[in-house]
Amino acid sequence: MSEWLAMGGHGLYIWGSYAVTALFMIVEVILVVRRRRSLMQRLGRMIRMKDSEVSG
């Protein structure tokens, strides 16, 4: 098992690469969710402004 984790002496590079990739994927998901939330709030404000222009 430890030899498999060491990957023939390249384990640090390989597992480090996996860790960095996983980190970037997690950050990307978080950023997409935040961008979507921000966009939905912005669209809601635009709709309310448009409705107030039409009724006012």
N, CA, C and O atoms as a Maestro MAE file, in Angstrom:
{
 s_m_m2io_version
 :::
 2.0.0
}

f_m_ct {
 s_m_title
 :::
 protein
 m_atom[224] {
  # First column is atom index #
  i_m_mmod_type
  r_m_x_coord
  r_m_y_coord
  r_m_z_coord
  i_m_residue_number
  s_m_chain_name
  s_m_pdb_residue_name
  s_m_pdb_atom_name
  i_m_atomic_number
  :::
  1 25 0.824 -1.201 0.000 1 A "MET " " N  " 7
  2 3 0.000 0.000 0.000 1 A "MET " " CA " 6
  3 2 0.864 1.260 0.000 1 A "MET " " C  " 6
  4 15 0.601 2.190 -0.762 1 A "MET " " O  " 8
  5 25 1.889 1.296 0.846 2 A "SER " " N  " 7
  6 3 2.733 2.492 0.902 2 A "SER " " CA " 6
  7 2 3.505 2.681 -0.401 2 A "SER " " C  " 6
  8 15 3.768 3.813 -0.808 2 A "SER " " O  " 8
  9 25 3.869 1.575 -1.057 3 A "GLU " " N  " 7
  10 3 4.551 1.688 -2.351 3 A "GLU " " CA " 6
  11 2 3.591 2.266 -3.398 3 A "GLU " " C  " 6
  12 15 3.989 3.059 -4.251 3 A "GLU " " O  " 8
  13 25 2.336 1.860 -3.316 4 A "TRP " " N  " 7
  14 3 1.348 2.388 -4.250 4 A "TRP " " CA " 6
  15 2 1.161 3.889 -4.029 4 A "TRP " " C  " 6
  16 15 1.062 4.649 -4.992 4 A "TRP " " O  " 8
  17 25 1.113 4.320 -2.765 5 A "LEU " " N  " 7
  18 3 0.978 5.745 -2.473 5 A "LEU " " CA " 6
  19 2 2.221 6.527 -2.874 5 A "LEU " " C  " 6
  20 15 2.127 7.681 -3.292 5 A "LEU " " O  " 8
  21 25 3.396 5.893 -2.746 6 A "ALA " " N  " 7
  22 3 4.646 6.565 -3.107 6 A "ALA " " CA " 6
  23 2 4.798 6.681 -4.616 6 A "ALA " " C  " 6
  24 15 5.537 7.537 -5.102 6 A "ALA " " O  " 8
  25 25 4.102 5.826 -5.361 7 A "MET " " N  " 7
  26 3 4.109 5.855 -6.830 7 A "MET " " CA " 6
  27 2 5.532 5.847 -7.399 7 A "MET " " C  " 6
  28 15 5.862 6.623 -8.296 7 A "MET " " O  " 8
  29 25 6.344 4.975 -6.869 8 A "GLY " " N  " 7
  30 3 7.703 4.842 -7.392 8 A "GLY " " CA " 6
  31 2 8.546 6.087 -7.183 8 A "GLY " " C  " 6
  32 15 9.411 6.390 -8.004 8 A "GLY " " O  " 8
  33 25 8.311 6.805 -6.110 9 A "GLY " " N  " 7
  34 3 9.082 8.013 -5.828 9 A "GLY " " CA " 6
  35 2 8.467 9.285 -6.385 9 A "GLY " " C  " 6
  36 15 8.968 10.382 -6.138 9 A "GLY " " O  " 8
  37 25 7.397 9.144 -7.124 10 A "HIS " " N  " 7
  38 3 6.734 10.313 -7.730 10 A "HIS " " CA " 6
  39 2 5.433 10.660 -7.023 10 A "HIS " " C  " 6
  40 15 4.663 11.483 -7.518 10 A "HIS " " O  " 8
  41 25 5.180 10.053 -5.891 11 A "GLY " " N  " 7
  42 3 3.913 10.232 -5.175 11 A "GLY " " CA " 6
  43 2 3.625 11.672 -4.802 11 A "GLY " " C  " 6
  44 15 2.493 12.138 -4.934 11 A "GLY " " O  " 8
  45 25 4.650 12.384 -4.335 12 A "LEU " " N  " 7
  46 3 4.432 13.775 -3.927 12 A "LEU " " CA " 6
  47 2 3.942 14.614 -5.109 12 A "LEU " " C  " 6
  48 15 3.007 15.403 -4.975 12 A "LEU " " O  " 8
  49 25 4.576 14.436 -6.255 13 A "TYR " " N  " 7
  50 3 4.170 15.177 -7.453 13 A "TYR " " CA " 6
  51 2 2.763 14.771 -7.892 13 A "TYR " " C  " 6
  52 15 1.927 15.627 -8.183 13 A "TYR " " O  " 8
  53 25 2.508 13.473 -7.939 14 A "ILE " " N  " 7
  54 3 1.216 12.978 -8.424 14 A "ILE " " CA " 6
  55 2 0.084 13.385 -7.487 14 A "ILE " " C  " 6
  56 15 -0.921 13.940 -7.931 14 A "ILE " " O  " 8
  57 25 0.245 13.111 -6.193 15 A "TRP " " N  " 7
  58 3 -0.817 13.440 -5.244 15 A "TRP " " CA " 6
  59 2 -0.958 14.949 -5.081 15 A "TRP " " C  " 6
  60 15 -2.060 15.451 -4.855 15 A "TRP " " O  " 8
  61 25 0.138 15.663 -5.193 16 A "GLY " " N  " 7
  62 3 0.061 17.124 -5.168 16 A "GLY " " CA " 6
  63 2 -0.730 17.657 -6.353 16 A "GLY " " C  " 6
  64 15 -1.515 18.596 -6.222 16 A "GLY " " O  " 8
  65 25 -0.510 17.042 -7.514 17 A "SER " " N  " 7
  66 3 -1.257 17.447 -8.715 17 A "SER " " CA " 6
  67 2 -2.745 17.173 -8.558 17 A "SER " " C  " 6
  68 15 -3.582 17.996 -8.929 17 A "SER " " O  " 8
  69 25 -3.065 16.007 -8.004 18 A "TYR " " N  " 7
  70 3 -4.475 15.694 -7.738 18 A "TYR " " CA " 6
  71 2 -5.081 16.702 -6.763 18 A "TYR " " C  " 6
  72 15 -6.208 17.156 -6.959 18 A "TYR " " O  " 8
  73 25 -4.342 17.050 -5.725 19 A "ALA " " N  " 7
  74 3 -4.847 17.991 -4.716 19 A "ALA " " CA " 6
  75 2 -5.091 19.372 -5.322 19 A "ALA " " C  " 6
  76 15 -6.122 19.993 -5.064 19 A "ALA " " O  " 8
  77 25 -4.146 19.846 -6.124 20 A "VAL " " N  " 7
  78 3 -4.300 21.167 -6.751 20 A "VAL " " CA " 6
  79 2 -5.484 21.157 -7.719 20 A "VAL " " C  " 6
  80 15 -6.265 22.108 -7.758 20 A "VAL " " O  " 8
  81 25 -5.615 20.083 -8.501 21 A "THR " " N  " 7
  82 3 -6.736 19.975 -9.431 21 A "THR " " CA " 6
  83 2 -8.067 19.964 -8.690 21 A "THR " " C  " 6
  84 15 -9.005 20.659 -9.082 21 A "THR " " O  " 8
  85 25 -8.150 19.177 -7.620 22 A "ALA " " N  " 7
  86 3 -9.381 19.126 -6.827 22 A "ALA " " CA " 6
  87 2 -9.693 20.494 -6.234 22 A "ALA " " C  " 6
  88 15 -10.848 20.918 -6.223 22 A "ALA " " O  " 8
  89 25 -8.674 21.179 -5.746 23 A "LEU " " N  " 7
  90 3 -8.876 22.510 -5.174 23 A "LEU " " CA " 6
  91 2 -9.443 23.472 -6.215 23 A "LEU " " C  " 6
  92 15 -10.398 24.198 -5.942 23 A "LEU " " O  " 8
  93 25 -8.849 23.474 -7.413 24 A "PHE " " N  " 7
  94 3 -9.338 24.365 -8.466 24 A "PHE " " CA " 6
  95 2 -10.766 24.015 -8.877 24 A "PHE " " C  " 6
  96 15 -11.564 24.909 -9.160 24 A "PHE " " O  " 8
  97 25 -11.093 22.729 -8.913 25 A "MET " " N  " 7
  98 3 -12.455 22.332 -9.274 25 A "MET " " CA " 6
  99 2 -13.457 22.796 -8.216 25 A "MET " " C  " 6
  100 15 -14.549 23.251 -8.556 25 A "MET " " O  " 8
  101 25 -13.097 22.685 -6.951 26 A "ILE " " N  " 7
  102 3 -13.975 23.141 -5.872 26 A "ILE " " CA " 6
  103 2 -14.155 24.654 -5.934 26 A "ILE " " C  " 6
  104 15 -15.269 25.159 -5.792 26 A "ILE " " O  " 8
  105 25 -13.053 25.377 -6.146 27 A "VAL " " N  " 7
  106 3 -13.126 26.840 -6.242 27 A "VAL " " CA " 6
  107 2 -13.988 27.246 -7.434 27 A "VAL " " C  " 6
  108 15 -14.765 28.196 -7.334 27 A "VAL " " O  " 8
  109 25 -13.866 26.549 -8.550 28 A "GLU " " N  " 7
  110 3 -14.664 26.868 -9.737 28 A "GLU " " CA " 6
  111 2 -16.156 26.710 -9.455 28 A "GLU " " C  " 6
  112 15 -16.955 27.560 -9.849 28 A "GLU " " O  " 8
  113 25 -16.535 25.635 -8.780 29 A "VAL " " N  " 7
  114 3 -17.945 25.428 -8.438 29 A "VAL " " CA " 6
  115 2 -18.441 26.558 -7.541 29 A "VAL " " C  " 6
  116 15 -19.533 27.086 -7.751 29 A "VAL " " O  " 8
  117 25 -17.650 26.925 -6.552 30 A "ILE " " N  " 7
  118 3 -18.032 28.012 -5.643 30 A "ILE " " CA " 6
  119 2 -18.213 29.315 -6.416 30 A "ILE " " C  " 6
  120 15 -19.182 30.040 -6.193 30 A "ILE " " O  " 8
  121 25 -17.285 29.613 -7.322 31 A "LEU " " N  " 7
  122 3 -17.381 30.851 -8.098 31 A "LEU " " CA " 6
  123 2 -18.598 30.855 -9.019 31 A "LEU " " C  " 6
  124 15 -19.251 31.887 -9.177 31 A "LEU " " O  " 8
  125 25 -18.907 29.714 -9.626 32 A "VAL " " N  " 7
  126 3 -20.077 29.631 -10.502 32 A "VAL " " CA " 6
  127 2 -21.353 29.871 -9.701 32 A "VAL " " C  " 6
  128 15 -22.243 30.593 -10.152 32 A "VAL " " O  " 8
  129 25 -21.447 29.270 -8.517 33 A "VAL " " N  " 7
  130 3 -22.632 29.463 -7.677 33 A "VAL " " CA " 6
  131 2 -22.760 30.928 -7.275 33 A "VAL " " C  " 6
  132 15 -23.859 31.482 -7.303 33 A "VAL " " O  " 8
  133 25 -21.652 31.561 -6.900 34 A "ARG " " N  " 7
  134 3 -21.698 32.974 -6.505 34 A "ARG " " CA " 6
  135 2 -22.084 33.863 -7.683 34 A "ARG " " C  " 6
  136 15 -22.875 34.793 -7.526 34 A "ARG " " O  " 8
  137 25 -21.524 33.579 -8.874 35 A "ARG " " N  " 7
  138 3 -21.871 34.373 -10.057 35 A "ARG " " CA " 6
  139 2 -23.345 34.227 -10.405 35 A "ARG " " C  " 6
  140 15 -24.003 35.204 -10.760 35 A "ARG " " O  " 8
  141 25 -23.861 33.010 -10.304 36 A "ARG " " N  " 7
  142 3 -25.272 32.774 -10.608 36 A "ARG " " CA " 6
  143 2 -26.159 33.528 -9.628 36 A "ARG " " C  " 6
  144 15 -27.133 34.162 -10.033 36 A "ARG " " O  " 8
  145 25 -25.831 33.463 -8.352 37 A "ARG " " N  " 7
  146 3 -26.614 34.165 -7.330 37 A "ARG " " CA " 6
  147 2 -26.603 35.667 -7.595 37 A "ARG " " C  " 6
  148 15 -27.639 36.325 -7.504 37 A "ARG " " O  " 8
  149 25 -25.431 36.207 -7.924 38 A "SER " " N  " 7
  150 3 -25.306 37.633 -8.202 38 A "SER " " CA " 6
  151 2 -26.126 38.017 -9.433 38 A "SER " " C  " 6
  152 15 -26.801 39.047 -9.440 38 A "SER " " O  " 8
  153 25 -26.064 37.195 -10.460 39 A "LEU " " N  " 7
  154 3 -26.816 37.466 -11.681 39 A "LEU " " CA " 6
  155 2 -28.317 37.432 -11.424 39 A "LEU " " C  " 6
  156 15 -29.056 38.279 -11.926 39 A "LEU " " O  " 8
  157 25 -28.767 36.452 -10.643 40 A "MET " " N  " 7
  158 3 -30.196 36.364 -10.345 40 A "MET " " CA " 6
  159 2 -30.663 37.583 -9.551 40 A "MET " " C  " 6
  160 15 -31.756 38.092 -9.798 40 A "MET " " O  " 8
  161 25 -29.863 38.053 -8.613 41 A "GLN " " N  " 7
  162 3 -30.216 39.259 -7.858 41 A "GLN " " CA " 6
  163 2 -30.267 40.469 -8.781 41 A "GLN " " C  " 6
  164 15 -31.169 41.300 -8.680 41 A "GLN " " O  " 8
  165 25 -29.295 40.560 -9.677 42 A "ARG " " N  " 7
  166 3 -29.259 41.684 -10.615 42 A "ARG " " CA " 6
  167 2 -30.473 41.667 -11.537 42 A "ARG " " C  " 6
  168 15 -31.086 42.704 -11.789 42 A "ARG " " O  " 8
  169 25 -30.817 40.483 -12.037 43 A "LEU " " N  " 7
  170 3 -31.994 40.376 -12.898 43 A "LEU " " CA " 6
  171 2 -33.269 40.734 -12.141 43 A "LEU " " C  " 6
  172 15 -34.163 41.378 -12.691 43 A "LEU " " O  " 8
  173 25 -33.350 40.317 -10.884 44 A "GLY " " N  " 7
  174 3 -34.511 40.664 -10.062 44 A "GLY " " CA " 6
  175 2 -34.647 42.165 -9.903 44 A "GLY " " C  " 6
  176 15 -35.750 42.704 -9.996 44 A "GLY " " O  " 8
  177 25 -33.523 42.850 -9.662 45 A "ARG " " N  " 7
  178 3 -33.554 44.315 -9.541 45 A "ARG " " CA " 6
  179 2 -33.984 44.959 -10.851 45 A "ARG " " C  " 6
  180 15 -34.763 45.913 -10.853 45 A "ARG " " O  " 8
  181 25 -33.476 44.437 -11.968 46 A "MET " " N  " 7
  182 3 -33.839 45.001 -13.270 46 A "MET " " CA " 6
  183 2 -35.330 44.825 -13.547 46 A "MET " " C  " 6
  184 15 -35.979 45.727 -14.076 46 A "MET " " O  " 8
  185 25 -35.866 43.667 -13.190 47 A "ILE " " N  " 7
  186 3 -37.298 43.416 -13.403 47 A "ILE " " CA " 6
  187 2 -38.130 44.358 -12.547 47 A "ILE " " C  " 6
  188 15 -39.115 44.924 -13.022 47 A "ILE " " O  " 8
  189 25 -37.739 44.531 -11.285 48 A "ARG " " N  " 7
  190 3 -38.480 45.443 -10.405 48 A "ARG " " CA " 6
  191 2 -38.411 46.876 -10.925 48 A "ARG " " C  " 6
  192 15 -39.400 47.606 -10.864 48 A "ARG " " O  " 8
  193 25 -37.243 47.285 -11.436 49 A "MET " " N  " 7
  194 3 -37.117 48.638 -11.992 49 A "MET " " CA " 6
  195 2 -38.018 48.790 -13.210 49 A "MET " " C  " 6
  196 15 -38.685 49.812 -13.371 49 A "MET " " O  " 8
  197 25 -38.037 47.784 -14.060 50 A "LYS " " N  " 7
  198 3 -38.860 47.826 -15.263 50 A "LYS " " CA " 6
  199 2 -40.344 47.884 -14.893 50 A "LYS " " C  " 6
  200 15 -41.110 48.634 -15.498 50 A "LYS " " O  " 8
  201 25 -40.744 47.088 -13.897 51 A "ASP " " N  " 7
  202 3 -42.140 47.102 -13.452 51 A "ASP " " CA " 6
  203 2 -42.526 48.457 -12.880 51 A "ASP " " C  " 6
  204 15 -43.642 48.926 -13.104 51 A "ASP " " O  " 8
  205 25 -41.624 49.088 -12.147 52 A "SER " " N  " 7
  206 3 -41.948 50.389 -11.558 52 A "SER " " CA " 6
  207 2 -42.014 51.472 -12.633 52 A "SER " " C  " 6
  208 15 -42.775 52.429 -12.488 52 A "SER " " O  " 8
  209 25 -41.237 51.343 -13.706 53 A "GLU " " N  " 7
  210 3 -41.309 52.307 -14.807 53 A "GLU " " CA " 6
  211 2 -42.636 52.186 -15.534 53 A "GLU " " C  " 6
  212 15 -43.240 53.191 -15.910 53 A "GLU " " O  " 8
  213 25 -43.089 50.956 -15.733 54 A "VAL " " N  " 7
  214 3 -44.335 50.718 -16.459 54 A "VAL " " CA " 6
  215 2 -45.529 51.204 -15.643 54 A "VAL " " C  " 6
  216 15 -46.445 51.819 -16.188 54 A "VAL " " O  " 8
  217 25 -45.523 50.931 -14.342 55 A "SER " " N  " 7
  218 3 -46.670 51.309 -13.507 55 A "SER " " CA " 6
  219 2 -46.601 52.768 -13.055 55 A "SER " " C  " 6
  220 15 -47.608 53.338 -12.634 55 A "SER " " O  " 8
  221 25 -45.415 53.371 -13.142 56 A "GLY " " N  " 7
  222 3 -45.281 54.732 -12.623 56 A "GLY " " CA " 6
  223 2 -45.222 55.733 -13.661 56 A "GLY " " C  " 6
  224 15 -45.109 56.923 -13.367 56 A "GLY " " O  " 8
  :::
 }
 m_bond[223] {
  # First column is bond index #
  i_m_from
  i_m_to
  i_m_order
  :::
  1 1 2 1
  2 2 3 1
  3 3 4 2
  4 3 5 1
  5 5 6 1
  6 6 7 1
  7 7 8 2
  8 7 9 1
  9 9 10 1
  10 10 11 1
  11 11 12 2
  12 11 13 1
  13 13 14 1
  14 14 15 1
  15 15 16 2
  16 15 17 1
  17 17 18 1
  18 18 19 1
  19 19 20 2
  20 19 21 1
  21 21 22 1
  22 22 23 1
  23 23 24 2
  24 23 25 1
  25 25 26 1
  26 26 27 1
  27 27 28 2
  28 27 29 1
  29 29 30 1
  30 30 31 1
  31 31 32 2
  32 31 33 1
  33 33 34 1
  34 34 35 1
  35 35 36 2
  36 35 37 1
  37 37 38 1
  38 38 39 1
  39 39 40 2
  40 39 41 1
  41 41 42 1
  42 42 43 1
  43 43 44 2
  44 43 45 1
  45 45 46 1
  46 46 47 1
  47 47 48 2
  48 47 49 1
  49 49 50 1
  50 50 51 1
  51 51 52 2
  52 51 53 1
  53 53 54 1
  54 54 55 1
  55 55 56 2
  56 55 57 1
  57 57 58 1
  58 58 59 1
  59 59 60 2
  60 59 61 1
  61 61 62 1
  62 62 63 1
  63 63 64 2
  64 63 65 1
  65 65 66 1
  66 66 67 1
  67 67 68 2
  68 67 69 1
  69 69 70 1
  70 70 71 1
  71 71 72 2
  72 71 73 1
  73 73 74 1
  74 74 75 1
  75 75 76 2
  76 75 77 1
  77 77 78 1
  78 78 79 1
  79 79 80 2
  80 79 81 1
  81 81 82 1
  82 82 83 1
  83 83 84 2
  84 83 85 1
  85 85 86 1
  86 86 87 1
  87 87 88 2
  88 87 89 1
  89 89 90 1
  90 90 91 1
  91 91 92 2
  92 91 93 1
  93 93 94 1
  94 94 95 1
  95 95 96 2
  96 95 97 1
  97 97 98 1
  98 98 99 1
  99 99 100 2
  100 99 101 1
  101 101 102 1
  102 102 103 1
  103 103 104 2
  104 103 105 1
  105 105 106 1
  106 106 107 1
  107 107 108 2
  108 107 109 1
  109 109 110 1
  110 110 111 1
  111 111 112 2
  112 111 113 1
  113 113 114 1
  114 114 115 1
  115 115 116 2
  116 115 117 1
  117 117 118 1
  118 118 119 1
  119 119 120 2
  120 119 121 1
  121 121 122 1
  122 122 123 1
  123 123 124 2
  124 123 125 1
  125 125 126 1
  126 126 127 1
  127 127 128 2
  128 127 129 1
  129 129 130 1
  130 130 131 1
  131 131 132 2
  132 131 133 1
  133 133 134 1
  134 134 135 1
  135 135 136 2
  136 135 137 1
  137 137 138 1
  138 138 139 1
  139 139 140 2
  140 139 141 1
  141 141 142 1
  142 142 143 1
  143 143 144 2
  144 143 145 1
  145 145 146 1
  146 146 147 1
  147 147 148 2
  148 147 149 1
  149 149 150 1
  150 150 151 1
  151 151 152 2
  152 151 153 1
  153 153 154 1
  154 154 155 1
  155 155 156 2
  156 155 157 1
  157 157 158 1
  158 158 159 1
  159 159 160 2
  160 159 161 1
  161 161 162 1
  162 162 163 1
  163 163 164 2
  164 163 165 1
  165 165 166 1
  166 166 167 1
  167 167 168 2
  168 167 169 1
  169 169 170 1
  170 170 171 1
  171 171 172 2
  172 171 173 1
  173 173 174 1
  174 174 175 1
  175 175 176 2
  176 175 177 1
  177 177 178 1
  178 178 179 1
  179 179 180 2
  180 179 181 1
  181 181 182 1
  182 182 183 1
  183 183 184 2
  184 183 185 1
  185 185 186 1
  186 186 187 1
  187 187 188 2
  188 187 189 1
  189 189 190 1
  190 190 191 1
  191 191 192 2
  192 191 193 1
  193 193 194 1
  194 194 195 1
  195 195 196 2
  196 195 197 1
  197 197 198 1
  198 198 199 1
  199 199 200 2
  200 199 201 1
  201 201 202 1
  202 202 203 1
  203 203 204 2
  204 203 205 1
  205 205 206 1
  206 206 207 1
  207 207 208 2
  208 207 209 1
  209 209 210 1
  210 210 211 1
  211 211 212 2
  212 211 213 1
  213 213 214 1
  214 214 215 1
  215 215 216 2
  216 215 217 1
  217 217 218 1
  218 218 219 1
  219 219 220 2
  220 219 221 1
  221 221 222 1
  222 222 223 1
  223 223 224 2
  :::
 }
}
